[in-house]
């Protein structure tokens, strides 16, 4: 389901859910009979324009005799709105999966994501859905490509290969999946043929590298097999080491499955 709760008149109107509905309506504007409603602001706020657009879609596009301007998760209106999306990976679908992502961040990462997913064979609908759900949470919807914490907590961590003074901060989490520790930076450097041990900041400052390292980690750690089993807990634990943010990852996954037709 691409919305977790009801949207519309008298509904819960969660910010992310309203944003998803607004994006979907905008992508379906060509299907409305004239006069078509104006494009909605995708601000996640329910208001008269969004309510009118919901009602106009249900009566004008779906042919319902009347509308209560209320959409529920998994109902016929959501299904019809999803049918208006273009096939294949698109910016609109990425925006629906991660409704808190700004358009500028989507524009920055959509190209590297398309390249990386193909390069590493993350191309089945289930793998793509789980991958985007996970990196969306890890990066807070593409807002961060570097861990907010200083990395001091990793100092001296032998399991991460942090054997030299300052390694904790120097090799803090970076990339869309937080690559952490000298040993992991060294392993990715050997694979990529670039010395990211010497220049660890590049893993976060270059969007192409931030995506590539996440795809590499996914492939290197065998996460794809867990995704193909549709086991979100196992995928989360392999990436996070625990279940931090599990509910958010699940919401991302549900939206991803909806737009990919799973």
C-alpha positions, -999 to 999 in steps of 0.1 A, spaced: 0 0 0 14 34 -9 -5 52 19 -5 39 54 -36 58 66 -66 76 52 -64 108 32 -91 133 25 -122 148 42 -123 137 79 -92 115 74 -60 111 94 -41 130 67 -5 120 77 20 143 60 37 116 40 4 100 29 -11 133 17 21 141 -2 18 107 -20 -18 114 -30 -8 149 -42 20 134 -64 -3 108 -78 -30 133 -87 -5 155 -104 7 126 -125 -29 118 -135 -39 153 -145 -40 144 -182 -67 120 -175 -91 145 -160 -119 159 -182 -119 196 -189 -116 218 -170 -87 201 -154 -77 210 -119 -44 229 -114 -13 210 -104 -13 206 -66 15 217 -43 31 186 -29 34 200 6 16 172 24 -11 195 37 -47 186 31 -68 216 19 -96 226 -4 -76 221 -36 -65 186 -27 -100 176 -16 -116 190 -48 -90 171 -69 -97 138 -51 -134 143 -57 -129 153 -93 -107 122 -99 -133 98 -85 -162 113 -104 -145 126 -136 -119 98 -142 -133 68 -123 -169 76 -132 -183 73 -97 -217 89 -93 -205 109 -63 -174 112 -41 -168 117 -4 -133 130 -10 -119 103 12 -92 77 1 -84 47 22 -52 25 20 -56 -1 -8 -89 11 -21 -100 14 -57 -90 51 -59 -54 44 -50 -53 15 -75 -66 38 -103 -42 66 -94 -13 41 -95 -24 30 -130 -17 65 -142 21 62 -135 45 56 -164 62 22 -166 97 16 -153 117 36 -127 109 73 -127 115 103 -105 78 103 -97 79 68 -84 110 76 -63 92 107 -49 62 85 -39 84 59 -22 103 87 -3 77 115 0 100 134 24 128 137 -2 132 171 -18 130 173 -56 166 185 -58 178 154 -39 158 131 -61 172 149 -92 207 144 -77 204 106 -70 180 92 -96 207 89 -123 233 73 -101 207 49 -88 196 38 -122 232 31 -131 241 14 -99 211 -9 -98 218 -22 -133 256 -25 -126 251 -47 -96 221 -66 -108 196 -52 -84 169 -53 -110 142 -76 -98 111 -57 -85 116 -72 -50 153 -63 -48 147 -28 -61 118 -22 -36 139 -34 -6 170 -15 -17 152 18 -21 134 13 12 166 7 30 188 35 15 158 58 19 159 52 57 196 51 60 200 85 43 168 101 57 153 103 22 186 113 6 192 142 30 224 128 45 252 108 29 274 111 60 267 99 95 256 128 118 275 115 148 312 122 150 323 86 147 342 87 180 321 57 192 339 36 166 374 44 179 394 13 185 368 -11 171 389 -40 160 359 -56 142 358 -26 119 396 -26 113 400 7 132 436 1 144 450 35 142 443 66 163 415 87 148 401 59 126 367 61 143 360 96 132 380 93 99 360 62 88 326 71 101 295 60 82 292 74 46 272 67 15 236 59 11 243 27 32 266 38 59 300 23 50 319 23 84 354 14 95 388 13 80 384 -24 69 353 -17 49 368 14 33 398 -7 23 376 -34 9 356 -10 -12 389 7 -24 403 -26 -36 371 -33 -55 367 2 -70 404 8 -77 403 41 -59 420 49 -26 391 59 -4 411 50 26 432 81 18 401 102 8 372 88 28 352 120 24 346 113 -13 323 85 -3 298 111 9 305 141 -13 303 124 -47 267 112 -53 279 86 -78 302 71 -52 276 74 -24 252 52 -45 279 29 -58 292 20 -24 256 12 -12 251 -11 -42 285 -27 -37 277 -34 0 243 -48 -10 260 -72 -34 291 -80 -13 271 -89 18 245 -110 0 216 -88 9 199 -95 -24 191 -131 -15 173 -119 16 154 -93 -4 142 -120 -28 128 -138 2 109 -106 10 123 -107 46 125 -71 56 137 -80 91 166 -100 78 175 -73 52 174 -46 79 196 -66 103 222 -74 75 224 -37 68 220 -21 102 232 -48 125 199 -46 143 164 -33 137 167 5 141 141 23 121 123 -9 111 88 7 109 101 34 86 118 9 64 86 -11 62 66 20 52 92 28 25 90 -9 13 52 -8 11 52 23 -10 80 8 -32 60 -24 -37 29 -4 -46 46 17 -74 64 -14 -87 32 -34 -89 43 -61 -63 
